[in-house]
Amino acid sequence: MNKHHTLTKQKRKAGLLSIIPGLGQIANQQLSKGLLFLAITGLFAFELCVFGIQALTGLMTLGSVPGEDHSLFMLIEGTLQLIVTMIFLMFYIFNIHDSRKTAAMKAAGLEVNTTAKDMICHAGDKGFPYLFTLPAYIMMVFVIIFPVLVTLFVALTNYDFYHIPPNRLIDWVGFKNFLNIFFLGSYRETFVNVLGWTVIWTICATTLQIILGIVTALFVNQDFIKGKRIFRMIFLFPWAVPAFITIMSFSNMFNDSIGAVNAQVIPLFNHLPFVELPAIAWKTDPFWTKTALIMIQTWLGFPYIYVMVTGVLQAIPGELYEAAKIDGATFIQRFRHITFPMILFATAPVMITQYTFNFNNFSIIYLFNEGGPGSAGAGAGSTDILISWIYKLTTGTSPQYSVAAAVTLLISFIVIGISLIAFKKSNAFGNEEVM
Amino acid sequence: MNASTARMLNKICTYLFLTLLSIVIIYPLLITASSAFRVGNSAAFQLDFSGSWTLDHFKRLFDETLYLNWYSNTLVIALSVMVLQVTIVTLAGYSYSRYRFAGRKKSLIFFLIIQMVPTMAALTAFYVLAMLIGALDQYWFLTAIYIGGGIPMNTWLMKGYFDTVPREIDEAARIDGAGHLRIFASIVLPLVKPMLAVQALWAFMAPFGDYLLTKFLLRSPERLTIAVGLQSFISNPQQQKVALFAAGAILAALPICVLFFFLQKNFVSGLTAGGTKG
């Protein structure tokens, strides 16, 4: 009881002292560690005075004198400072946690490292995995978290071609951009149109490529097929050749007047009896452009599924089918109850990533017909998906950065939401061994 | 219908399907490739073996266009992404697979969620940032984005593959007195070579085939990559350089295809080990 009492008391004392990082450690007789923590805190305080406070207030005001205050710089500096502050806060929490833990160890009579040399050795041993993951974290903070935060902030401002710093100031407008997308006539109409086609596009293209991939794998994987290696090699080509090359080729082949499809393939079909196909307006009729896009993506995407499914099929033990055959199961029953569940189980996460990939498949939309033909309002063409609309909003002659940022965030929410549900369903964490 | 007729019918259908699919795949590739060797400069690809053949288009590609520039630009970017990303991802994947440290599970979940944030989510920010710090046209900026974007997903895949290497191997080495670095570099690393090869190929192919970011962030004609550069041959209807495009496309696709077919055996094991086992 008494021992327990001293323990809590020691812990509390160390924790309280750590309100100023380092003091708790010094009280625990870890002088060098304490001094290091104090130095880090001092450094942060110094940084705050010189740069930080001004950056954070800048982030709140976004400047007040047009031509002098550069709102965009202020927004970005403020975001950087926000990240630095968050990292310091994490350090702060760790510091309190650390001093309480050390105090508890001391009270329990355990050995605690007090010399700098011991501690460096200890850190070298225990800190090894942290050291190894550090580069990944640094890259992610700068390339993912920081830009995503900036996008988030830009979406809450009125940054567009009317408000280009430094001549004009940018202001916070709250959720106005999001509200405009949902309620303002012109944007809403475009958004609904583009989103509608994006969803149709994603579902049709991805589902078709999955079906073709599975069917091909089933066909090739039959025992009697000769020349499996040749077929396998041919079917891998659409994946092996960089997509931008094939898309550009297709774009030329589908040209309305001179493209090979209208000039060569359709006349070939017309040689058949009872077939009389007219030339098709692949590039000028939105319906046919959409059809062509979906066909091309099926062509491009099926090999990936085919390879995965082939791997799964080869792993299913043959006895399973033998047993089913003996029990009198038909081919269709065997497929429904053995093959299909196996494929689905093993490849579900990959298939879901295919859907999210196509949702953001900028290259094919832009390279095939630049989102055209025609217009769906607010700068979007009739086959633009959300991501290519963002491109046009950002790089067009009258850029709408804040609306683009808002649409970007909406896309991300949709994608993250779908992925989360999918990963939960497919239980990607299921086999993860914990601690 | 008896069993042997059914089997025959199945055979015919199967071969018919596979042949048709093969034609649909080969036709567009062949039509592009053959245009690179045909005399004359038509505005569209046509499958036509009647004319005479030439290597002139390749010569013009080197002499009259910036193609070689684009090619070396692309190689510089893709190789730096490959080296740096594979290094970072291997280190992180190894740590998550081999060490049980405080915060491990939390940071793994963090990787999983970050992985779902599409690189596109930061598109506007990349553009604005690049304008501000003068990083338009700068390769380091582009390279950093490719690397950062690839880290979360590939760390997961890498960790999954490391998990398939039995831990008893490093336990034994530890007992023999091997340190952290030694176990990593000379014992576990050689065992994951197939996955390293796959990771390297993917890290190389991603920037090689990317169009969006380069289109966004590179401006001057001589700084472009192959993807954006080649498009200029074919996008402008007034000056169609279809043959030049085809020649450039062959040179770009050939090395990638060779690497791809060379390494494709490793793909499935790499994908399933990481993808489904978590």
Interface residues (C-beta under 8 A of the other chain):
Chain A: L72 F73 I76 D125 K126 F128 P129 Y130 F132 T133 P135 A136 M139 M140 F142 V143 I144 I145 F146 P147 V148 V150 T151 V154 V215 T216 F219 V220 Q222 F224 I225 F231 M233 I234 F235 L236 F237 P238 W239 A240 V241 P242 A243 F244 I245 T246 M248 S249 F250 S251 N252 M253 N255 I258 G259 A260 A263 Q264 W299 V307 M308 T310 G311 V312 A346 T347 P349 V350 T356 N360 F362 S363 Y366 L367 E370 I387 I390 Y391 T394 T395 Y401 A404 A405 T408 L409 I411 S412 V415 I416 S419 L420 F423 A428 F429 G430 N431 E432 V434 M435
Chain B: N10 K11 T14 F17 L18 L21 S22 V24 I25 I26 P28 L29 I31 T32 A43 A44 F45 Q46 L47 T87 I88 V89 L91 A92 Y94 S95 Y96 R98 Y99 R100 F101 R104 K105 S107 L108 I109 L112 I113 I114 M116 V117 P118 T119 M120 A121 A122 L123 T124 A125 F126 Y127 V128 L129 L132 A144 I145 I147 G148 G149 I151 P152 T155 H180 M205 F208 G209 D210 Y211 L212 K215 F216 A227 L230 Q231 I234 S235 V242 F245 A249 A252 A253 I256 C257 F260 F261 Q264 F267 V268 S269 L271 T272 G275 T276 K277 G278
